[in-house]
């Protein structure tokens, strides 16, 4: 977790295994959800880097899924 702000947050930052956003039954909903979650995480990362506000960092940690690498 100490390196969480070191690089941009993308789908490659997560263990996805056999998870394929494109092949899930409700493709649109799942793809949008994943993209929006990653977008929110990246926004929080950038906000923390700019402000160094620990509330931003804590919010980022709260939203990170268990699959974070």
C-alpha angles and dihedrals in degrees: 000000000000090000096047094113096043097094139015116282112244136154087269088068091070135071102244100165107174093349109124115180091199096057102048117113096248095041098171096050095045095044092049091047093052093045092048093047091051090046091052092048092050090048090053091047093052092044091053092048090052099044104022085217108160090211087067091049092049090050090052091052091049093054098045112109121232089253093070109132 
